[in-house]
Amino acid sequence: MRSKRHKIYVEDPDIASLASLVLLSNFYKSAELKQWLEFRDELLNERTYPESGLVCVYCGEEHLLKDPPEGCRRYPRNLATVDHFIPVSKGGERYNKGNCVIACYSCNQKKKDDMPGDNWVLGRQTEE
């Protein structure tokens, strides 16, 4: 799937990834997808620091990539993603910038839909 400025990738061509892609495709109609991508761009631009670029709020990794490298078949772990601090599935607002933080792909995948305090706090990941 491709939009003007963004590429959406499947990490692994296994059944779970393909199911995720189908769910996302069904969830986001083209207008919703366009709105989300514009929101993501605006948020990433606002939260880019001159000296350290995009920084993961959970692990502190700096200089995250805004977009995956051309021809990349897997998401790199240092890809900047938008994470809903309070997950949308648990009542968080999707387009509220106060509920959105920048996280590396790795931390965002590990956090899933955990609530703040479920081993996740801003600034560091706690050990289980």
PyMOL commands that set and color helices and strands:
alter all, ss='L'
color gray80, all
select helices_A, chain A and resi 15-27+30-46+88-90+97-99+105-111
alter helices_A, ss='H'
color red, helices_A
select strands_A, chain A and resi 80-84+100-104+120-121+124-125
alter strands_A, ss='S'
color yellow, strands_A
deselect
rebuild
show_as cartoon
